[in-house]
Amino acid sequence: MSSIPTIPAPEPARAWRLFGRDFVATGLALGLAAVAFVALLDPYGLRAGPGRAAGPIMDRNQRFMYPQIARSGAFDAAVFGTSTARLLDPADLERAFGGRFANLAVNAATPDEQERLAALFLAANPVRSVLFGLDATWCAETPPARTAHPFPDWLYRPGAPWGPLHQVNLQGLAIAGRVALHRLHLMPARMRGDGYAVFTPPEAAYDPARARAHIRAGTRGEDGAEHRGAAPEALGAAMPALDRLDAVLAALPGGTRAILAFMPVHVAAQGAPGTAQGRREAACKARAAAIGAARGALVVDFRIPSPVTRTDENYWDALHYRLPVAARIVAALKSAAAGAEAPDGFYRVLARP
């Protein structure tokens, strides 16, 4: 009876070499597979451009998702701003002003972030209309360049250099996976392809008492004591964000409709006359009006006491109005553009083209 030959065990050093080789090879294979997967699914729409539509918006992180909408060439009009402009429906704006609107307002966006997004849009599209929703940050003496939200600077550079590698991370893989599920009809897009989404709670869930509590809680400490006693002219001289906005408007192609609109926050969040905040807001509005007059822009002020802004039931909190108010804003902008004043005092026109 013949014996079964035994295979000698590899020497320990040789075994470690084999393990190391297989480990590195497996890691490289997985890494290349991840790069290929993300590049194929293109979660941030790096390939979007005129003639190539943006992909589905599969993440709520607007700072990462909106550049592809801006680059797509599918729109000739856009809204820029913060969450106070997010509820303006592009479909309503198109009916009011024509064109193909995208809503590129970003939650808590700084003026710098809004300018970066606007620059992408203006470089990629034949622009017909732009609407900037203005908030208090545009009036600040030293507006922050960024917030706590991550901002992908690489994604806003022309051509997004090294973009395929920048997007290979856990977040990129997760969004690419959602894109794959969307293409298999297993997951809906997170928001419409024009950037619009209703981020406020369902209207059926509105609670007036809770809203009043949020309105009062969101207005504490807004008086800005560092400006107390300063003259409006002095305050107006220290608003660098408005200077940059002026440069954006100056670079618009001829014939572009430009609208600047101070958004209608609740009256409790507005600067009362005689306070430092009130004086700064007045100076800011005067500067914006002067810029609008020089650049042929319509400047509309909703940030005033009015039947809308005095009514708690129109708001979720001190800054965010409800959906019916958004439709009223678009209708009011259309009336203001046609030369009408507000019979109910909802807005004031500060400058006309």
ZAMARGU-4260 file (C-alpha; in steps of 0.2 Angstrom, whole numbers, plus 5000, padded with zeros to 4 digits):
<rodrens>
0) 5000/5000/5000 | 5008/5016/4994 | 5008/5031/5006 | 5001/5048/5002 | 5015/5061/4999
5) 5015/5076/5010 | 5017/5094/5004 | 5030/5103/5014 | 5024/5119/5022 | 5032/5134/5016
10) 5045/5143/5026 | 5038/5157/5037 | 5047/5170/5027 | 5041/5164/5011 | 5023/5162/5018
15) 5023/5181/5023 | 5029/5186/5006 | 5015/5176/4998 | 5003/5184/5010 | 5009/5201/5007
20) 5009/5199/4988 | 4991/5193/4988 | 4986/5207/5000 | 4993/5220/4989 | 4986/5213/4974
25) 4968/5211/4981 | 4969/5229/4988 | 4974/5236/4971 | 4960/5226/4962 | 4947/5232/4975
30) 4954/5250/4973 | 4954/5249/4954 | 4936/5242/4955 | 4930/5256/4966 | 4938/5269/4954
35) 4930/5261/4939 | 4913/5259/4948 | 4913/5278/4953 | 4919/5284/4936 | 4906/5274/4927
40) 4891/5280/4938 | 4898/5298/4939 | 4889/5302/4955 | 4894/5321/4955 | 4890/5323/4936
45) 4908/5327/4931 | 4903/5323/4913 | 4888/5334/4913 | 4889/5349/4900 | 4880/5356/4885
50) 4873/5341/4876 | 4875/5329/4891 | 4862/5330/4904 | 4866/5330/4923 | 4863/5313/4931
55) 4850/5310/4944 | 4852/5320/4961 | 4854/5306/4973 | 4861/5315/4988 | 4854/5330/4999
60) 4871/5338/5000 | 4868/5352/4988 | 4886/5358/4988 | 4891/5342/4980 | 4876/5339/4969
65) 4872/5356/4961 | 4888/5359/4951 | 4882/5346/4938 | 4865/5355/4936 | 4875/5372/4934
70) 4886/5364/4921 | 4873/5354/4911 | 4868/5368/4899 | 4850/5363/4901 | 4845/5379/4909
75) 4846/5397/4904 | 4840/5405/4921 | 4843/5401/4939 | 4840/5406/4957 | 4854/5408/4969
80) 4852/5411/4988 | 4850/5401/5004 | 4836/5391/5011 | 4825/5406/5011 | 4825/5405/4992
85) 4824/5386/4990 | 4805/5385/4989 | 4804/5396/4974 | 4798/5383/4961 | 4807/5384/4944
90) 4790/5379/4936 | 4782/5395/4943 | 4796/5406/4938 | 4796/5399/4920 | 4778/5403/4919
95) 4781/5421/4926 | 4797/5425/4916 | 4800/5412/4903 | 4816/5402/4900 | 4821/5386/4909
100) 4824/5389/4927 | 4835/5379/4940 | 4834/5383/4958 | 4852/5382/4965 | 4849/5390/4982
105) 4859/5381/4995 | 4855/5379/5013 | 4866/5391/5024 | 4876/5396/5008 | 4888/5410/5011
110) 4889/5424/4998 | 4906/5416/4992 | 4898/5399/4989 | 4883/5407/4980 | 4896/5417/4969
115) 4906/5401/4965 | 4890/5392/4960 | 4884/5406/4949 | 4901/5407/4941 | 4899/5389/4936
120) 4882/5392/4929 | 4886/5408/4919 | 4901/5399/4911 | 4891/5385/4905 | 4874/5392/4899
125) 4867/5405/4888 | 4860/5415/4902 | 4843/5423/4901 | 4838/5427/4919 | 4846/5426/4936
130) 4838/5429/4953 | 4848/5432/4969 | 4838/5429/4985 | 4847/5441/4997 | 4849/5438/5016
135) 4858/5446/5030 | 4875/5438/5026 | 4876/5449/5011 | 4876/5464/5023 | 4889/5458/5034
140) 4906/5467/5037 | 4915/5451/5036 | 4904/5437/5028 | 4911/5420/5031 | 4918/5411/5016
145) 4913/5394/5022 | 4901/5386/5035 | 4903/5370/5045 | 4896/5361/5029 | 4910/5353/5018
150) 4912/5363/5002 | 4921/5353/4988 | 4932/5367/4980 | 4939/5355/4967 | 4921/5353/4960
155) 4919/5371/4957 | 4935/5373/4947 | 4934/5374/4928 | 4934/5356/4922 | 4935/5349/4940
160) 4953/5343/4938 | 4957/5326/4945 | 4938/5325/4948 | 4937/5306/4945 | 4950/5303/4959
165) 4943/5316/4971 | 4926/5308/4971 | 4933/5290/4975 | 4929/5290/4994 | 4915/5282/5005
170) 4903/5297/5001 | 4906/5295/4982 | 4904/5276/4983 | 4888/5278/4993 | 4881/5291/4980
175) 4887/5280/4966 | 4878/5265/4973 | 4862/5276/4974 | 4864/5281/4956 | 4865/5262/4951
180) 4849/5259/4961 | 4840/5273/4953 | 4845/5267/4936 | 4838/5250/4941 | 4822/5259/4946
185) 4824/5254/4964 | 4827/5271/4972 | 4819/5288/4967 | 4830/5304/4965 | 4832/5314/4981
190) 4826/5330/4972 | 4821/5336/4954 | 4833/5338/4941 | 4831/5357/4941 | 4837/5357/4959
195) 4820/5360/4967 | 4814/5351/4983 | 4802/5355/4997 | 4814/5354/5012 | 4801/5360/5025
200) 4789/5348/5034 | 4773/5343/5025 | 4760/5356/5026 | 4748/5344/5034 | 4760/5343/5049
205) 4760/5362/5052 | 4757/5366/5071 | 4754/5385/5074 | 4759/5384/5092 | 4776/5375/5088
210) 4779/5388/5074 | 4777/5403/5086 | 4789/5395/5098 | 4802/5393/5084 | 4799/5411/5078
215) 4802/5418/5095 | 4817/5406/5098 | 4825/5411/5081 | 4826/5429/5084 | 4837/5431/5100
220) 4853/5441/5099 | 4851/5448/5082 | 4854/5466/5086 | 4873/5466/5082 | 4880/5477/5096
225) 4896/5480/5087 | 4887/5492/5075 | 4877/5501/5088 | 4878/5520/5085 | 4886/5519/5068
230) 4879/5529/5054 | 4870/5520/5039 | 4883/5527/5027 | 4898/5520/5038 | 4889/5503/5039
235) 4886/5503/5020 | 4904/5505/5017 | 4909/5488/5025 | 4899/5476/5014 | 4911/5467/5003
240) 4899/5454/4998 | 4889/5467/4989 | 4904/5473/4980 | 4907/5455/4973 | 4889/5454/4968
245) 4891/5470/4959 | 4905/5462/4949 | 4894/5447/4945 | 4880/5458/4938 | 4893/5468/4928
250) 4899/5452/4920 | 4882/5446/4914 | 4879/5446/4895 | 4869/5460/4888 | 4850/5457/4889
255) 4850/5446/4904 | 4836/5449/4916 | 4844/5451/4934 | 4833/5452/4950 | 4839/5455/4967
260) 4826/5451/4980 | 4828/5453/4999 | 4818/5438/5005 | 4803/5439/5017 | 4809/5433/5034
265) 4797/5435/5048 | 4795/5453/5055 | 4803/5447/5072 | 4819/5443/5063 | 4820/5460/5054
270) 4830/5474/5061 | 4818/5486/5069 | 4820/5505/5065 | 4833/5513/5076 | 4842/5497/5081
275) 4860/5493/5075 | 4852/5479/5064 | 4839/5490/5057 | 4852/5503/5052 | 4863/5490/5044
280) 4849/5483/5034 | 4843/5500/5028 | 4861/5503/5023 | 4862/5486/5014 | 4846/5489/5005
285) 4852/5506/4999 | 4868/5499/4993 | 4859/5485/4984 | 4847/5498/4976 | 4862/5508/4970
290) 4870/5492/4962 | 4854/5487/4954 | 4851/5504/4946 | 4869/5504/4939 | 4868/5487/4932
295) 4850/5487/4926 | 4843/5475/4939 | 4826/5474/4947 | 4828/5476/4966 | 4813/5470/4976
300) 4812/5471/4995 | 4801/5458/5004 | 4811/5460/5020 | 4799/5473/5027 | 4784/5473/5039
305) 4769/5467/5029 | 4753/5457/5031 | 4764/5442/5026 | 4779/5444/5037 | 4768/5449/5052
310) 4758/5433/5052 | 4765/5419/5062 | 4755/5406/5052 | 4765/5410/5037 | 4781/5403/5044
315) 4789/5388/5051 | 4801/5398/5060 | 4808/5416/5059 | 4817/5413/5043 | 4807/5400/5033
320) 4790/5403/5026 | 4777/5390/5020 | 4774/5384/5003 | 4759/5396/4999 | 4771/5411/5002
325) 4783/5405/4990 | 4770/5406/4976 | 4765/5423/4982 | 4784/5429/4980 | 4785/5423/4962
330) 4768/5432/4958 | 4774/5447/4967 | 4791/5447/4957 | 4781/5446/4941 | 4770/5461/4946
335) 4786/5471/4951 | 4794/5467/4934 | 4779/5473/4925 | 4780/5490/4935 | 4767/5487/4948
340) 4768/5492/4966 | 4761/5480/4979 | 4743/5485/4984 | 4745/5475/5000 | 4762/5481/5005
345) 4770/5464/5003 | 4785/5472/4994 | 4794/5488/4989 | 4803/5491/4973 | 4820/5498/4977
350) 4827/5499/4959 | 4820/5496/4941 | 4830/5492/4925
</rodrens>
